[in-house]
Each structure stands twice: as structure tokens, then as C-alpha cells.
């Protein structure tokens, strides 16, 4: 596939252009000497098409997770642009950035470190609705139960705590939370690398089903 051009692709929901993230690791003391940088991400460009699954592949340490953090706004780019539906995220209005954050959700590599051990699953999964909507507690509880079923869990498990689940089930909880606001994009950082091989296909099938049913 040819490398993307400088401008965003009108048919893509996400366009990354010439993205860089450099960390200064030495030099430049008190204005003297050359600065030394660690180039975690250096001139990366790609497009994510609507209703498609896009895989970013590379060896360990090549910058995949840093790219994900830049896309999510957890890191600030040194240079380059991130476009969402053709609009530069960096220059979006407050309302636009709010819509972007709702539309792009994440599933991280280690579900255990992403889940609050003191919260029941109903609170973990339902929290985005409590923050972003005016739904009642009853409506949220119903939505949580439905979503747990859609991701291969049982509605009664909403009353349990994270430690009462297996690694694969905890990752399903993270998937359920990620799709709670019906996002347009889920970015997943090696979502099956820390679960048993027997569960990997099941979790990937869950993500594919969500893609088919909801166009995520």
C-alpha cells in the first residue's frame, strides 16, 4: 500500500500524518551542548478506514504503545497531526474534543491494572454513562446487563468485583466499558497478550462481532 499523503484522507475516520514523539534524554545542559533525544515515534503516517479493523505491527519497543497514547491524547506529539473525520484534533473546539474523546475508547494490555479493585463491575462498566449522560441508575443498570451479555458475560456478574473474574473475563469487562458510549473507534494495545491462548480467539471474536453489529 502506498504511503498516505500529507493531507487527511476524506474516506478515513482517523488519519495520522508525520507523527513524532521525541523524549530528551541528555545534552543541552544550561543551553550548552547538543540535545540528545530518544525517538519513540518518528514520522509515522497511516489511515484507519471506517468500519474496518486496522493492525499496527512491529517489534517490541518500536513505538506502537506510544502511538496509541498519542492518539488517545495521553501524550503530546512532538510534531505531526492527528485528524478525526478530517479535522485536526489539536485545533478542535472544546465540544469537538469532547466528541472525539467519546468516540475513541481504549482497551489496554493488562486488564487487571486498568480495573479499580474496589469497584463492582456495574460501576466500572456504567461509569461512562454516569459521567456523559443523564440516564437514571435503573437505565444504566439495564444497559450494563445488556452489554455484559453482548460481550460474553452474564448480567448477574455486574455485582462482582474484578478479582472474582479470570484474566479473559476481565478483558471482556474492559471491552464492555470501552463500547458503553457506542464509540466509533476502539484502540486496543495487545488486548490478548496477557490471557491464555484458549481465550484469545474468543476475545478477538467478541471484538469482531462488535465491529459487525455496531460498525465500531
ChimeraX attribute file (.defattr): number of C-alpha atoms within 10 A of each C-alpha:
attribute: neighborCount
match mode: 1-to-1
recipient: residues
	/A:1	3
	/A:2	5
	/A:3	9
	/A:4	16
	/A:5	14
	/A:6	13
	/A:7	12
	/A:8	24
	/A:9	20
	/A:10	14
	/A:11	13
	/A:12	18
	/A:13	20
	/A:14	24
	/A:15	26
	/A:16	25
	/A:17	21
	/A:18	17
	/A:19	20
	/A:20	22
	/A:21	22
	/A:22	15
	/A:23	13
	/A:24	11
	/A:25	11
	/A:26	12
	/A:27	13
	/A:28	12
	/A:29	9
	/A:30	6
	/A:31	8
	/A:32	8
	/A:33	10
	/A:34	10
	/A:35	12
	/A:36	13
	/A:37	13
	/A:38	12
	/A:39	16
	/A:40	16
	/A:41	23
	/A:42	18
	/A:43	13
	/A:44	17
	/A:45	19
	/A:46	21
	/A:47	20
	/A:48	18
	/A:49	15
	/A:50	16
	/A:51	15
	/A:52	15
	/A:53	14
	/A:54	12
	/A:55	9
	/A:56	10
	/A:57	9
	/A:58	9
	/A:59	7
	/A:60	8
	/A:61	10
	/A:62	14
	/A:63	18
	/A:64	17
	/A:65	19
	/A:66	18
	/A:67	23
	/A:68	18
	/A:69	17
	/A:70	19
	/A:71	22
	/A:72	16
	/A:73	14
	/A:74	11
	/A:75	13
	/A:76	13
	/A:77	20
	/A:78	15
	/A:79	14
	/A:80	16
	/A:81	25
	/A:82	23
	/A:83	22
	/A:84	24
	/A:85	17
	/A:86	16
	/A:87	17
	/A:88	16
	/A:89	17
	/A:90	13
	/A:91	11
	/A:92	15
	/A:93	10
	/A:94	9
	/A:95	9
	/A:96	14
	/A:97	16
	/A:98	12
	/A:99	13
	/A:100	19
	/A:101	13
	/A:102	19
	/A:103	18
	/A:104	21
	/A:105	21
	/A:106	20
	/A:107	22
	/A:108	19
	/A:109	18
	/A:110	19
	/A:111	23
	/A:112	18
	/A:113	9
	/A:114	13
	/A:115	20
	/A:116	15
	/A:117	14
	/A:118	11
	/A:119	14
	/A:120	18
	/A:121	25
	/A:122	24
	/A:123	20
	/A:124	21
	/A:125	28
	/A:126	25
	/A:127	16
	/A:128	17
	/A:129	20
	/A:130	14
	/A:131	9
	/A:132	11
	/A:133	11
	/A:134	10
	/A:135	13
	/A:136	11
	/A:137	12
	/A:138	9
	/A:139	12
	/A:140	22
	/A:141	18
	/A:142	14
	/A:143	19
	/A:144	25
	/A:145	19
	/A:146	15
	/A:147	22
	/A:148	24
	/A:149	15
	/A:150	16
	/A:151	23
	/A:152	15
	/A:153	18
	/A:154	13
	/A:155	18
	/A:156	12
	/A:157	17
	/A:158	21
	/A:159	12
	/A:160	13
	/A:161	19
	/A:162	23
	/A:163	14
	/A:164	11
	/A:165	15
	/A:166	13
	/A:167	19
	/A:168	20
	/A:169	19
	/A:170	23
	/A:171	26
	/A:172	25
	/A:173	26
	/A:174	24
	/A:175	27
	/A:176	25
	/A:177	26
	/A:178	23
	/A:179	26
	/A:180	21
	/A:181	17
	/A:182	18
	/A:183	19
	/A:184	18
	/A:185	24
	/A:186	19
	/A:187	19
	/A:188	18
	/A:189	17
	/A:190	13
	/A:191	22
	/A:192	22
	/A:193	11
	/A:194	15
	/A:195	19
	/A:196	12
	/A:197	11
	/A:198	9
	/A:199	14
	/A:200	16
	/A:201	12
	/A:202	16
	/A:203	21
	/A:204	13
	/A:205	13
	/A:206	17
	/A:207	19
	/A:208	16
	/A:209	15
	/A:210	17
	/A:211	17
	/A:212	12
	/A:213	8
	/A:214	13
	/A:215	15
	/A:216	21
